[in-house]
Amino acid sequence: MFFRQIYEPGLAHASYMVGCQATGTVMVIDAKRDIDTYLEIAKQERLTITHVAETHIHADFLSGSREIAEATGAMLYLSDEGGDEWKYEFDHVGLKDGDTFMVGNIKVDVVHTPGHTPEHISFLVTDTPAIADVPIMMFTGDFVFVGDVGRPDLLERAAGYVGTMEVGARQLWKSLEKFRQLPDHIQVHPAHGAGSACGKALGAIPSSTVGYEKLVNWALRHTNEDAFVQELLMGQPEPPRYFAQMKRLNKVPRPLAVHMPQPRLLSMSEVRDALESRRLVLDTRNKMAFAGGHLQGSINIQNNKAFSTWAGWLVDYDVPYVVIAEQSQLDDVVRKLLRIGLDNIAGWYPNVTDFADQGVDLQTTTQIDTEALASRLGEEGLTVIDVRGIGEHEAGHIPGSWNIHGGYLREHLGEIPRTGTVVITCQGGDRSAIASSLLLREGFTNIINHSQGYVGWKAHAKAVEFTTN
């Protein structure tokens, strides 16, 4: 039996290859969109990708299943559960609860596990040459994670399906009853790990077992359905804006990216034209480099683990945009954008120093440290805006600070003062750098970034305020 986990840390996304070495066939489960990874593994292991499967219609990334099928001729094995509204709108082999199919000598049993989404299925895998009737592992998608379960509120909060949260939570309770009946030895391989927005308390360990989850997973320790539903729906993080787009694109026919795109190198005049026409220029450099000098009108999302998520919050899908990135990082940046379907890259440029050398005045971001901010707290005309999630803010914040999640800033521009001083803060300075750049792009001239964030505030033993309910 062949098994491989492919983990993408930026989206905390795990996909899998499982197959039969005797027959040289392999299946890919919940594929990311830059598919060269799977093709290379198959080549190295002398395997042929014959099956491509998904546990559900994903919200947090654009699936590469169709790209793999297009590149290899493999068949798509997708859920036909959940009703007509949750059916994939392109050719596939439809799967329902109780169905079975083979990948060489590897047996795959389909288990309908709704709750996170109505169509969600899991795959129970048996290595028949080893023990013909004893499953070895389960691919649980966004059903059961290590230490957590999939959130049922995304359809309502991200995609606008009103009234689905509690229904999904109660479906999940019933699905967990199926999970409890499984033998303890079965390995659990979920689609996400710590850092994913598909749950609120995902563990960092890459896999688990049914028995271990029964012992430690908070959801599986519940004995009362109503109490489970209440805890499940409480405290879920804000779903990124792009989730609704992913739910749509993963369900319908769309252009495929079988090969990695190569953005065009732009001229300086083309970058200037983009800025003058108010098209987005996305600067992926380090936040301190950006603060020290950037093209006026650009926004900063530095190329780190959170890059894809914040690009999904702030970059529009239907408008071409320009990327500023060093050539050594360009491939990584493009992959991260491709994984969430942000294909509309007009081109790229490697630096901003060329513009400064040509006499262009670069804009800077004013910074403030914790001691300076503490000395000014309560000053007339000073506003502190905390751009973390509401749960983070409620658990402790700089006294008197407002809370506007960074992903929602554009909807609240009219509430932010354009006079006086506005200090932007977050946890450690990354999100406040993004938010500050967005507000500068929107014409605010009174923005200061608190680069040390709440971590720095607490490290300096400053007074903390809590939100009480």
C-alpha positions as semicolon CSV with decimal commas, in nm:
position;residue;x (nm);y (nm);z (nm)
1;M;0,000;0,000;0,000
2;F;0,125;0,348;-0,087
3;F;0,044;0,649;0,133
4;R;0,162;1,010;0,126
5;Q;0,037;1,328;0,293
6;I;0,101;1,657;0,110
7;Y;0,074;1,950;0,351
8;E;0,042;2,314;0,246
9;P;0,113;2,530;0,556
10;G;-0,024;2,857;0,417
11;L;-0,380;2,721;0,420
12;A;-0,307;2,447;0,676
13;H;-0,435;2,211;0,407
14;A;-0,360;1,840;0,386
15;S;-0,417;1,637;0,072
16;Y;-0,334;1,272;0,026
17;M;-0,218;1,009;-0,219
18;V;-0,319;0,651;-0,138
19;G;-0,284;0,358;-0,370
20;C;-0,174;0,011;-0,462
21;Q;0,190;-0,051;-0,545
22;A;0,112;-0,398;-0,681
23;T;-0,104;-0,253;-0,959
24;G;0,079;0,081;-0,981
25;T;-0,238;0,285;-0,930
26;V;-0,302;0,572;-0,689
27;M;-0,582;0,806;-0,581
28;V;-0,545;1,173;-0,487
29;I;-0,781;1,308;-0,218
30;D;-0,869;1,678;-0,172
31;A;-0,599;1,806;-0,410
32;K;-0,451;2,154;-0,404
33;R;-0,451;2,342;-0,733
34;D;-0,079;2,346;-0,813
35;I;-0,086;1,983;-0,922
36;D;0,277;1,940;-1,026
37;T;0,343;1,811;-0,673
38;Y;0,119;1,506;-0,728
39;L;0,243;1,443;-1,081
40;E;0,604;1,443;-0,961
41;I;0,534;1,207;-0,671
42;A;0,350;0,968;-0,901
43;K;0,643;0,979;-1,144
44;Q;0,900;0,916;-0,872
45;E;0,700;0,626;-0,727
46;R;0,615;0,482;-1,071
47;L;0,244;0,512;-1,006
48;T;-0,043;0,614;-1,232
49;I;-0,305;0,852;-1,093
50;T;-0,634;0,678;-1,179
51;H;-0,872;0,821;-0,920
52;V;-0,925;1,177;-0,790
53;A;-1,164;1,216;-0,496
54;E;-1,298;1,496;-0,279
55;T;-1,463;1,484;0,060
56;H;-1,682;1,789;-0,009
57;I;-1,717;2,120;-0,194
58;H;-1,433;2,311;-0,032
59;A;-1,459;2,671;0,089
60;D;-1,101;2,759;0,181
61;F;-0,911;2,663;-0,134
62;L;-0,971;2,603;-0,503
63;S;-0,953;2,230;-0,560
64;G;-0,709;2,092;-0,815
65;S;-0,908;1,774;-0,877
66;R;-1,023;1,879;-1,222
67;E;-0,672;1,988;-1,317
68;I;-0,540;1,642;-1,223
69;A;-0,819;1,470;-1,416
70;E;-0,744;1,688;-1,719
71;A;-0,370;1,619;-1,700
72;T;-0,388;1,244;-1,635
73;G;-0,725;1,117;-1,757
74;A;-0,811;1,002;-1,404
75;M;-1,178;0,969;-1,305
76;L;-1,336;1,213;-1,060
77;Y;-1,509;1,049;-0,761
78;L;-1,731;1,308;-0,592
79;S;-2,026;1,322;-0,355
80;D;-2,380;1,297;-0,483
81;E;-2,521;1,337;-0,133
82;G;-2,690;1,640;0,020
83;G;-2,955;1,714;-0,242
84;D;-2,956;1,889;-0,580
85;E;-2,822;2,220;-0,445
86;W;-2,501;2,050;-0,337
87;K;-2,422;1,854;-0,652
88;Y;-2,111;1,914;-0,860
89;E;-2,210;2,058;-1,198
90;F;-1,957;1,872;-1,413
91;D;-1,898;1,509;-1,509
92;H;-1,796;1,276;-1,228
93;V;-1,862;0,938;-1,071
94;G;-2,126;1,012;-0,809
95;L;-2,077;0,866;-0,461
96;K;-2,335;0,793;-0,194
97;D;-2,326;0,649;0,155
98;G;-2,238;0,279;0,144
99;D;-2,076;0,287;-0,200
100;T;-1,747;0,104;-0,251
101;F;-1,478;0,130;-0,516
102;M;-1,130;-0,013;-0,563
103;V;-0,795;0,150;-0,635
104;G;-0,603;-0,156;-0,737
105;N;-0,619;-0,376;-0,426
106;I;-0,716;-0,086;-0,200
107;K;-1,083;-0,083;-0,101
108;V;-1,254;0,252;-0,042
109;D;-1,588;0,266;0,143
110;V;-1,790;0,587;0,124
111;V;-1,945;0,722;0,445
112;H;-2,184;1,019;0,431
113;T;-2,075;1,253;0,713
114;P;-2,280;1,575;0,680
115;G;-2,257;1,866;0,919
116;H;-1,973;2,083;0,795
117;T;-2,159;2,072;0,462
118;P;-2,465;1,868;0,355
119;E;-2,278;1,670;0,087
120;H;-1,970;1,586;0,296
121;I;-1,839;1,230;0,268
122;S;-1,546;1,048;0,428
123;F;-1,340;0,762;0,286
124;L;-1,279;0,445;0,488
125;V;-0,979;0,262;0,339
126;T;-0,888;-0,106;0,362
127;D;-0,560;-0,258;0,247
128;T;-0,714;-0,586;0,128
129;P;-0,387;-0,781;0,077
130;A;-0,300;-0,716;0,445
131;I;-0,638;-0,789;0,613
132;A;-0,929;-0,804;0,371
133;D;-1,208;-0,690;0,603
134;V;-1,036;-0,456;0,852
135;P;-1,012;-0,086;0,756
136;I;-0,680;0,084;0,831
137;M;-0,753;0,455;0,785
138;M;-1,025;0,714;0,730
139;F;-0,993;1,033;0,529
140;T;-1,224;1,266;0,718
141;G;-1,196;1,590;0,519
142;D;-1,352;1,867;0,727
143;F;-1,558;1,627;0,939
144;V;-1,322;1,523;1,222
145;F;-0,994;1,705;1,275
146;V;-0,725;1,632;1,531
147;G;-0,887;1,766;1,848
148;D;-1,177;1,940;1,674
149;V;-1,460;1,902;1,423
150;G;-1,560;2,098;1,114
151;R;-1,756;2,415;1,165
152;P;-2,118;2,410;1,037
153;D;-2,161;2,787;1,017
154;L;-1,965;2,860;0,697
155;L;-2,257;2,807;0,460
156;E;-2,452;3,074;0,645
157;R;-2,177;3,315;0,745
158;A;-1,962;3,295;0,432
159;A;-2,196;3,184;0,153
160;G;-2,527;3,335;0,267
161;Y;-2,734;3,018;0,316
162;V;-2,956;3,150;0,594
163;G;-3,070;2,906;0,860
164;T;-2,814;2,634;0,790
165;M;-2,591;2,671;1,099
166;E;-2,798;2,485;1,354
167;V;-2,919;2,232;1,100
168;G;-2,557;2,155;1,013
169;A;-2,459;2,133;1,379
170;R;-2,727;1,873;1,445
171;Q;-2,630;1,680;1,132
172;L;-2,274;1,680;1,260
173;W;-2,390;1,536;1,593
174;K;-2,549;1,244;1,407
175;S;-2,237;1,198;1,192
176;L;-2,025;1,178;1,508
177;E;-2,245;0,891;1,623
178;K;-2,123;0,697;1,317
179;F;-1,764;0,790;1,400
180;R;-1,800;0,662;1,758
181;Q;-1,895;0,318;1,625
182;L;-1,568;0,277;1,435
183;P;-1,284;0,062;1,575
184;D;-1,033;0,255;1,782
185;H;-0,731;0,151;1,572
186;I;-0,841;0,333;1,255
187;Q;-0,610;0,618;1,158
188;V;-0,773;0,959;1,108
189;H;-0,637;1,177;0,827
190;P;-0,816;1,516;0,808
191;A;-0,798;1,784;0,538
192;H;-0,673;2,058;0,773
193;G;-0,446;2,125;1,068
194;A;-0,376;2,407;1,311
195;G;-0,424;2,750;1,156
196;S;-0,716;2,661;0,932
197;A;-1,032;2,873;0,949
198;C;-1,242;2,556;0,900
199;G;-1,249;2,499;1,276
200;K;-1,166;2,683;1,596
201;A;-0,931;2,451;1,786
202;L;-0,750;2,229;1,535
203;G;-0,446;2,040;1,659
204;A;-0,100;2,067;1,504
205;I;-0,042;1,689;1,497
206;P;-0,087;1,572;1,135
207;S;-0,301;1,265;1,207
208;S;-0,475;1,076;1,485
209;T;-0,679;0,763;1,552
210;V;-1,046;0,708;1,619
211;G;-0,966;0,587;1,971
212;Y;-0,753;0,888;2,058
213;E;-1,016;1,131;1,930
214;K;-1,280;0,960;2,143
215;L;-1,060;1,032;2,444
216;V;-0,951;1,390;2,379
217;N;-1,167;1,556;2,113
218;W;-1,403;1,797;2,288
219;A;-1,685;1,725;2,041
220;L;-1,671;1,349;2,093
221;R;-1,676;1,386;2,471
222;H;-2,015;1,556;2,464
223;T;-2,311;1,346;2,573
224;N;-2,584;1,606;2,520
225;E;-2,679;1,723;2,170
226;D;-2,802;2,070;2,267
227;A;-2,489;2,142;2,470
228;F;-2,276;2,021;2,179
229;V;-2,456;2,249;1,933
230;Q;-2,418;2,548;2,162
231;E;-2,045;2,496;2,210
232;L;-1,985;2,419;1,843
233;L;-2,145;2,743;1,722
234;M;-1,982;2,960;1,987
235;G;-1,656;3,142;1,920
236;Q;-1,598;3,042;1,559
237;P;-1,353;3,280;1,385
238;E;-1,460;3,519;1,111
239;P;-1,471;3,333;0,776
240;P;-1,251;3,496;0,511
241;R;-1,438;3,679;0,235
242;Y;-1,309;3,453;-0,040
243;F;-1,478;3,142;0,106
244;A;-1,802;3,221;-0,078
245;Q;-1,613;3,241;-0,407
246;M;-1,447;2,904;-0,343
247;K;-1,781;2,735;-0,269
248;R;-1,908;2,852;-0,607
249;L;-1,596;2,781;-0,815
250;N;-1,546;2,434;-0,671
251;K;-1,895;2,334;-0,780
252;V;-1,925;2,472;-1,134
253;P;-1,724;2,446;-1,459
254;R;-1,434;2,695;-1,466
255;P;-1,104;2,755;-1,650
256;L;-0,838;2,501;-1,552
257;A;-0,474;2,569;-1,468
258;V;-0,303;2,245;-1,563
259;H;0,033;2,424;-1,590
260;M;0,172;2,684;-1,354
261;P;0,106;3,032;-1,497
262;Q;0,401;3,264;-1,560
263;P;0,305;3,629;-1,498
264;R;0,440;3,889;-1,738
265;L;0,719;4,120;-1,623
266;L;0,576;4,471;-1,646
267;S;0,751;4,792;-1,735
268;M;0,770;5,072;-1,481
269;S;0,525;5,276;-1,688
270;E;0,273;4,991;-1,680
271;V;0,297;4,978;-1,300
272;R;0,249;5,355;-1,285
273;D;-0,055;5,326;-1,513
274;A;-0,205;5,063;-1,282
275;L;-0,162;5,291;-0,981
276;E;-0,302;5,593;-1,161
277;S;-0,609;5,397;-1,267
278;R;-0,659;5,276;-0,908
279;R;-0,594;4,913;-0,996
280;L;-0,456;4,717;-0,707
281;V;-0,081;4,684;-0,668
282;L;-0,008;4,406;-0,419
283;D;0,332;4,447;-0,253
284;T;0,447;4,114;-0,105
285;R;0,767;4,238;0,057
286;N;0,843;4,221;0,429
287;K;0,623;4,459;0,630
288;M;0,918;4,665;0,754
289;A;1,057;4,705;0,403
290;F;0,713;4,819;0,289
291;A;0,683;5,063;0,580
292;G;1,020;5,209;0,490
293;G;0,911;5,297;0,137
294;H;0,640;5,180;-0,101
295;L;0,449;5,290;-0,407
296;Q;0,166;5,517;-0,303
297;G;-0,164;5,334;-0,349
298;S;-0,020;4,984;-0,306
299;I;-0,117;4,751;-0,022
300;N;0,112;4,520;0,170
301;I;0,045;4,152;0,230
302;Q;0,385;4,009;0,307
303;N;0,465;3,665;0,169
304;N;0,433;3,453;0,480
305;K;0,205;3,169;0,595
306;A;-0,101;3,395;0,611
307;F;-0,051;3,539;0,261
308;S;-0,320;3,335;0,083
309;T;-0,582;3,404;0,348
310;W;-0,527;3,780;0,348
311;A;-0,511;3,797;-0,029
312;G;-0,849;3,625;-0,024
313;W;-0,981;3,889;0,214
314;L;-0,862;4,191;0,016
315;V;-0,801;4,112;-0,353
316;D;-1,099;4,128;-0,589
317;Y;-1,143;3,829;-0,818
318;D;-1,277;4,012;-1,123
319;V;-1,020;4,295;-1,152
320;P;-0,662;4,249;-1,282
321;Y;-0,395;4,338;-1,028
322;V;-0,018;4,385;-1,016
323;V;0,223;4,196;-0,788
324;I;0,544;4,337;-0,642
325;A;0,771;4,044;-0,554
326;E;1,136;3,951;-0,570
327;Q;1,200;3,710;-0,854
328;S;1,320;3,445;-0,607
329;Q;0,978;3,454;-0,437
330;L;0,760;3,491;-0,744
331;D;0,684;3,122;-0,795
332;D;0,584;3,082;-0,429
333;V;0,362;3,392;-0,443
334;V;0,190;3,281;-0,763
335;R;0,124;2,935;-0,619
336;K;-0,035;3,084;-0,310
337;L;-0,260;3,304;-0,524
338;L;-0,343;3,017;-0,759
339;R;-0,453;2,798;-0,467
340;I;-0,742;3,033;-0,395
341;G;-0,823;3,114;-0,758
342;L;-0,669;3,462;-0,775
343;D;-0,554;3,404;-1,132
344;N;-0,616;3,755;-1,260
345;I;-0,255;3,873;-1,230
346;A;-0,188;4,151;-1,482
347;G;0,187;4,118;-1,426
348;W;0,465;4,167;-1,175
349;Y;0,759;4,391;-1,093
350;P;1,056;4,290;-0,873
351;N;1,115;4,600;-0,658
352;V;1,028;4,962;-0,576
353;T;1,385;5,092;-0,566
354;D;1,382;5,140;-0,944
355;F;1,100;5,390;-0,898
356;A;1,288;5,575;-0,624
357;D;1,594;5,589;-0,849
358;Q;1,376;5,755;-1,113
359;G;1,265;6,026;-0,869
360;V;0,934;5,877;-0,755
361;D;0,857;5,973;-0,395
362;L;0,791;5,655;-0,201
363;Q;0,532;5,663;0,073
364;T;0,622;5,549;0,426
365;T;0,413;5,409;0,712
366;T;0,454;5,585;1,045
367;Q;0,525;5,345;1,334
368;I;0,469;5,372;1,707
369;D;0,608;5,148;1,980
370;T;0,430;5,034;2,294
371;E;0,585;5,285;2,533
372;A;0,500;5,577;2,306
373;L;0,145;5,453;2,257
374;A;0,096;5,400;2,631
375;S;0,209;5,755;2,699
376;R;-0,049;5,891;2,456
377;L;-0,341;5,665;2,551
378;G;-0,644;5,876;2,639
379;E;-0,510;6,174;2,446
380;E;-0,782;6,382;2,280
381;G;-0,815;6,294;1,911
382;L;-0,637;5,958;1,947
383;T;-0,823;5,648;1,824
384;V;-0,685;5,295;1,857
385;I;-0,832;5,033;1,625
386;D;-0,769;4,664;1,695
387;V;-0,796;4,468;1,368
388;R;-0,789;4,120;1,524
389;G;-1,090;3,890;1,536
390;I;-1,367;3,966;1,782
391;G;-1,281;3,665;1,997
392;E;-0,921;3,780;2,032
393;H;-1,033;4,133;2,118
394;E;-1,279;4,012;2,381
395;A;-1,009;3,799;2,544
396;G;-0,793;4,106;2,609
397;H;-0,711;4,436;2,437
398;I;-0,553;4,778;2,473
399;P;-0,789;4,984;2,691
400;G;-1,036;5,190;2,488
401;S;-0,946;5,033;2,155
402;W;-1,214;4,971;1,894
403;N;-1,245;4,635;1,725
404;I;-1,283;4,620;1,345
405;H;-1,160;4,295;1,191
406;G;-0,900;4,376;0,926
407;G;-1,094;4,191;0,660
408;Y;-1,398;4,413;0,717
409;L;-1,221;4,751;0,715
410;R;-1,349;4,850;0,372
411;E;-1,707;4,823;0,496
412;H;-1,629;5,055;0,789
413;L;-1,424;5,331;0,628
414;G;-1,690;5,590;0,711
415;E;-1,656;5,516;1,083
416;I;-1,281;5,574;1,096
417;P;-1,178;5,934;1,179
418;R;-0,983;6,120;0,913
419;T;-0,871;6,381;1,164
420;G;-0,668;6,333;1,479
421;T;-0,449;6,024;1,502
422;V;-0,557;5,667;1,428
423;V;-0,334;5,390;1,562
424;I;-0,379;5,044;1,411
425;T;-0,290;4,744;1,628
426;C;-0,326;4,366;1,617
427;Q;-0,156;4,069;1,784
428;G;0,203;4,096;1,664
429;G;0,214;4,360;1,392
430;D;0,144;4,161;1,074
431;R;-0,228;4,229;1,041
432;S;-0,193;4,592;1,148
433;A;0,065;4,639;0,870
434;I;-0,186;4,508;0,617
435;A;-0,466;4,723;0,758
436;S;-0,248;5,035;0,772
437;S;-0,152;4,993;0,407
438;L;-0,516;4,952;0,310
439;L;-0,616;5,271;0,490
440;L;-0,327;5,463;0,333
441;R;-0,450;5,343;-0,007
442;E;-0,795;5,475;0,083
443;G;-0,653;5,823;0,135
444;F;-0,615;5,834;0,515
445;T;-0,324;6,056;0,616
446;N;-0,346;6,010;0,993
447;I;-0,257;5,640;1,024
448;I;0,012;5,506;1,259
449;N;0,097;5,138;1,288
450;H;0,155;4,985;1,631
451;S;0,415;4,737;1,514
452;Q;0,453;4,549;1,845
453;G;0,083;4,472;1,878
454;Y;-0,094;4,322;2,176
455;V;0,193;4,082;2,238
456;G;0,424;4,379;2,286
457;W;0,166;4,557;2,497
458;K;0,145;4,264;2,740
459;A;0,523;4,210;2,734
460;H;0,562;4,567;2,862
461;A;0,311;4,490;3,142
462;K;0,064;4,755;3,029
463;A;-0,295;4,765;3,151
464;V;-0,533;4,533;2,967
465;E;-0,906;4,560;2,913
466;F;-1,151;4,270;2,864
467;T;-1,494;4,256;2,706
468;T;-1,754;4,106;2,940
469;N;-2,079;3,955;2,814
